[in-house]
Structure formats: C-alpha cells, structure tokens
C-alpha cells in the first residue's frame, strides 16, 4: 500500500475531528483552525494512494522560534504496524527543526518518548483530569471585596458586574423564566450583531447572501472584534432583533435559524463601554503572558471567540487577576480550558461565576478540568464543587529543557494537543 504524507488543510477538518474523537482528545474545530493560523504547516496527515483515504495525523506546532509542540498523533488501528506512524512523526518533528520540542503522553507511551525520541526533560507534575456531572455548585463561595467579573460570549463582551460572592441556598442561581427570556433576547441580539459585523466586513458574492446559513464566526489574522458590546435590557423580542438585522443586511434575505442551543443562561449584565471591553481583553493577554512566560495574544483572543465559548474575567481594582473559558469539545464534553488565577480565592469566584446557571441536563458527559497534580489548591477547589478524578494521568517532556510556567496559577490547561503551557 502506497502512503502519502502531506500537510492538512481545512477540508480535512471533519476527518481530523473524528480522529480526535476516536482517541478522546478534548479539542474542537475552532481549536484546529486557530492553531493552523499560528502555524499553517503544523499538521500532517497520511493518506492512501490513489484513493486518498486519510488514515493518520500528527502535529508539530511552531509556537516560537525556540519552542515547538507535538500532538494529535493518531493512526487508524487497521493501518498500524506499517511504518505510517513513523513517517508522520518524522515529518512533524522535522518541521520543528532545532527547537525545544514538547510532548504529552500517558505513562506507557511516554516511556517510548523518553527512551527513543529524546524527550528526557520531564516536568515534575502529571496532568490530571476531573469531571463533574451534576449541578452541585458550592453555595458557600468566598467573597473578595471590590472584585468584578467581565463576561464574554464567543468573543463579545456582554457585560461587567460585581461578583456574586457568598450566597445561601435561597439565592443559588437556577435560572428563572424571566432570566431565561432575557438571556434568549441577549443571545439573539449577540448573534444578530455578529452577523451584521461579519457581512459588513466581508466581500461576499451575491449568491453567498442567499445561502442556507450565515455564520458569524470569523477566523482572521487579526484580533477578534471582542470589543463589541451587547446592550443590557432590551424591549425587543428575539424575533424583532433578528428582523432588524435582516433589514440591515438585505431586504430579501431569508434568514434561517439564528439562536443556538447553549446549556447556560446569558445573564442580562451591566453594559460596559467599547474601549473598556478591549482594555480588559488586553489585560487578559498580559495576564496570560505572566503565567506562560510568552506572548500568546493571538491564541488567547481566538479562544475567546470560539463557538459556544463562555469566558469570565476577574478584575480586582481594575487589574485582571484571572480568567476562565467554558467550551464544548468534539468528545461531547464541556471543558473549562484555559483557567488561570492568581489565588485560590479568585479561582473559586471564577469557577462559581462560570458554572452558575449551567444546565447539566444538556451536558450528559459532564464538565472537565485538567490541571497539574502539584496544584493542591486546584484539587481542593474542584472537589468542593463536586468534581471527581478520572483515571487519566498525562506526563510532559521536552527535548532540551522544561518550560518554566507558574503551575500554582494553572487551574486548567489550555490545550494538551497543540501547546505546552
């Protein structure tokens, strides 16, 4: 059987997602797109010749001129033992050149990496996974005076308010009918604004205006328009909001389905100014850099924009002290990733704010976090919120040196496929 190794393209995305689902990788389509923007030649696939069937993949992402990372190493079971995995691995590793290369692996496979591939610089922690399946959010939440929480949904800032802090059982947020109605209006208006903004910025052909679906999600080589603000209260219904948008774009457009099913309410929060929203996100980027010791501004901004991604940012005296993103992945889990905080108290408020109102009935596979086992504060926190440990432990190694990150601030890693925190 003849096999060809080539760079992946976005047309390969459905099969790549199936690979990820098969081996239980917690990624999404947006994640692959984002990292291909970081390094368009990072992802390699193996295909049979001449029928062109994709049978394997391996990624080698150039994170910086000095650092690279390998992941999504998959070969379909029936094609293993034929040297295909070796070809993929070799292509991805050669793409990274002389960089310090990182890799994750379970204890069995990791032994091969250290003994045969030179990944002998091993981090002093294992990545552990915890999951929560029930609405068991702690009602005894720590309170920090003057802390504020900014909320972003798919890259759009929808408000900034004081954190709820300590609550009792009578005030635990379960989502009233009034709040649900408000959230639907807010969600409709948010999606409406995205559609308008997308179409105004595009040079779409006439026939594209009449397609069955119009997507408001963009993947561009510039910051996502995260500073767009959704107004607080609205007297218009969701139907009216979308009708207004339709009229703005083109009178004879047939708009199809606009609202997406999401398992949490979008709270009707206070409005923040456009410049303030961008200022907060810029601070998030700086905070992320302080944790990771490198600039990941593009990836952070893109992550905030991913489909279904709800993000919370904690600010104390106007300074970002933590942020967390809740998003859906191809395995049908919801994952909190990334999740960084200066202190355990800040992390507790962020976790509460992120999960309040979440409808666990729409997430049968639960919510997952993944963090370094040496972060004892994180273990204590997630157990307080009803998370249970899974039987998964992932090790991390490098070819030249370990990467210096502040694991005390990591409450859930960003990506175990495309980057090393």
C-alpha positions, 0 to 999 in steps of 0.5 A: 500500500502506497502512503502519502504524507502531506500537510492538512488543510481545512477540508480535512477538518471533519476527518481530523475531528473524528480522529480526535474523537476516536482517541478522546482528545478534548479539542474542537474545530475552532481549536484546529483552525486557530492553531493552523493560523499560528502555524499553517504547516503544523499538521500532517496527515497520511493518506492512501494512494490513489484513493486518498483515504486519510488514515493518520495525523500528527502535529508539530506546532511552531509556537516560537522560534525556540519552542515547538509542540507535538500532538494529535498523533493518531493512526487508524488501528487497521493501518498500524504496524506499517511504518505510517506512524513513523513517517508522520512523526518524522515529518512533524518533528522535522518541521520543528527543526532545532527547537525545544520540542514538547510532548504529552503522553500517558505513562506507557507511551511516554516511556517510548518518548523518553527512551527513543525520541529524546524527550528526557526533560520531564516536568515534575507534575502529571496532568490530571483530569476531573469531571463533574456531572451534576449541578452541585455548585458550592453555595458557600463561595468566598467573597473578595471585596471590590472584585468584578467579573467581565463576561464574554460570549464567543468573543463579545463582551456582554457585560461587567458586574460585581461578583456574586460572592457568598450566597445561601441556598435561597439565592443559588442561581437556577435560572428563572423564566424571566432570566431565561427570556432575557438571556434568549433576547441577549443571545439573539441580539449577540448573534444578530450583531455578529452577523451584521459585523461579519457581512459588513466586513466581508466581500461576499458574492451575491449568491453567498447572501442567499445561502442556507446559513450565515455564520458569524464566526470569523477566523482572521489574522487579526484580533477578534472584534471582542470589543463589541458590546451587547446592550443590557435590557432590551424591549425587543423580542428575539424575533424583532432583533433578528428582523432588524438585522435582516433589514440591515443586511438585505431586504430579501434575505431569508434568514434561517435559524439564528439562536443556538442551543447553549446549556447556560443562561446569558445573564442580562449584565451591566453594559460596559463601554467599547474601549473598556471591553478591549482594555480588559481583553488586553489585560487578559493577554498580559495576564496570560503572558505572566503565567506562560512566560510568552506572548500568546495574544493571538491564541488567547483572543481566538479562544475567546471567540470560539463557538459556544465559548463562555469566558469570565474575567476577574478584575480586582481594582481594575487589574485582571487577576484571572480568567476562565473559558467554558467550551464544548469539545468534539468528545461531547464534553464541556471543558473549562480550558484555559483557567488561570488565577492568581489565588485560590480565592479568585479561582473559586469566584471564577469557577462559581461565576462560570458554572452558575446557571449551567444546565447539566441536563444538556451536558450528559458527559459532564464538565472537565478540568485538567490541571497539574497534580502539584496544584493542591489548591486546584484539587481542593477547589474542584472537589468542593464543587463536586468534581471527581478524578478520572483515571487519566494521568498525562506526563510532559517532556521536552527535548532540551529543557522544561518550560518554566510556567507558574503551575500554582496559577494553572487551574486548567490547561489550555490545550494538551494537543497543540501547546505546552503551557 
